[in-house]
Structure formats: C-alpha cells, structure tokens
Amino acid sequence: MQPRSPSRTARRAAALRAAHQTLDAGRLFRDPLAVRILGADADELGGEFDASRTASERRGIRLFIAARSRFAEDRLAAAVERGVRQLVVLGAGLDTLAYRNPHEAAGLAVFEVDHPATQEWKRERLSGAGIPLPPSLTFAPVDFERESLGDGLAAAGLDPARPAFFSWLGVVPYLTRDAVFGTLGYIAGLPGGAEAVFDYSEPPSAMTPRGRAGHRVRAARVAALGEPFLSYFAPAELATELRGLGFAAVEDLDAVRLITGYAVERTGHPRGERERRSTAHVLRTATLPSCQ
C-alpha cells in the first residue's frame, strides 16, 4: 500500500455495496450513502472490477456482499438491545455504518480501525461527498507493522471492561492464520465480553472444479494488486478453534444459506437454492453465553 493510497479490495467491496443499491434496488441491504461515498469511482459499478464473470456470477457476489453487511448489522442491532454500546469496525474501508448510525441515540460509540493511509483517503471521500463525521465516531488508525490492535483501540478510547461488538468483513481472507487468530484471541480475551462477525472462505480443495478454476483467476487478480489470499478455513475445524479460544457461541452460514434466508424473508418462499452450498461463509461468534 502506497502512502495516501487505499486498499484496492476495500474499493471493490464499496463498489459492490453501491452496485447492489443501483442494480438490485438494495433488496437485501439498504445503504443510502454507498454510492455517495464511492464518489469518482461510481463509474466502476457496471463492471464491478470483474468483467470476466457472467452477469449471474456478478449478481451472486453482489448479493453476498450485501447479505454479509445485513447480517452484521442485524446482529449488531440485537447486541444493542442487550446493552452493547461499543462497535469496532475492523478494516473499515468505505463502510458507512458510522455515518448512518441507527443506534446513535442509544449511545453506540463506533471505532473504525484501518491502515492510516486508507483512513486518510476515506476522510477525503467523506469531505468530498459532504458526509459529516458524527460525534459517535472515533478513528483508530493502526499500522499493524508498528502497533497492535489492542494498543490502537486503547489509544482510541475503547473500554475493554465493557462489552463490544466487532464487525470484520472482507478482511480475513487477506490475512495470515497467525494474524487472524491473534485478532480473535484479543477479542476473546476482552474482560467485558465481545461478539464478532467475520467472513472467510473454505480451502480450494472444498470447491467444485468450476469453483476452483474461478478461484484461481480471482486469486491471481488480487495477488497482482498486492493483496493476495492468505488464509482458508474448514468450518468444523474453525468452530473448534474458536471454542478453544473461549468463544461460547458460533453461528456459521455459507453464502447460499445466508442469501436464501433473506430472500425467503422478503418473498415467503425459497428460490431453488436449498440443494446448493457455497465455500464463502459469514460467521458470528461471541464470548458471552447470553449471545447463544
């Protein structure tokens, strides 16, 4: 990452969230700021950074990106109902939750954690789009080559003695296993208790031959951008490791189950997806038994 240059994968995720608003009418996840914050990159919505995919495949990835955000925000809303008042957005990129915070009146404080260069770029985007910084938001710039997540959040004012919710989307596949479990270990060790939502991918060996071929193309593309895929997890093994860290609850949905669940919620009937499965997952885990 060059100075003042954002993560390319963060831009891509932002474009997909914005594309869902315009091409899918925000059916699974409504974000009124998604297009505005994208700014000059809005012309990338049509191609969505991946012209090699079919229209159906591009729609599938758009819906997954939208559904994982919806899932995280739904679980956050439930946490706020239980009294959680601290949200940490890890690898925030161009995520807009802090700027449309539906829980601000309840006192939810939001801490955005990201590389300093990405945060500087985001601030410029926010200013250019006329999106104000709310008083409930605190930026927590963390250069992981020089400081730890715990040190960065402590400096930003996170209270470890109070429960916190962590949203960690679009990041885990680009980290080493050591980095992933280092972060999860920190979250599990917070004395006030914590809940986290993150996404991950199963290894290529779990994919269909067609899926592996597509994955090779995507892996080569992100590697060329300097942000290669570094970690994969088998669901059962990951659940065991999470419990070993001290997490009491694990809820794991593959992309098909996640998207289909929201489609059923909207239409009252499934869309022929029940026999399929995906190797892309969204997982919720918590250290508090009350979050079961």
Buried (B, 14 or more C-beta within 10 A) or exposed (E): BEEEEBBBBBBBBBBBBBBBBEBBEBBBBEBEBBBBBBBEBBEBBEEBBBEEBEEEEBBBBBBBBBBBBBBBBBBBBBBBEEEBBBBBBBBBBBBBBBBBBEBBEEEBBBBBBBBBBBBBBBEEBBEEBEBEEEEBBBBBBBEBEEEEBBEBBEEBEBBBEBBBBBBBBBBBBBBEEEBBBBBBEBBBEBEBBBBBBBBBBBEBEBBEEEBBEBBEEBBEBBEEEEBEBBBBBEBEEBBEBBBEBEBBBBBBBBBBBBBBBBBBEEEEEEEEBEEEBBBBBBBBBBBBEEBE
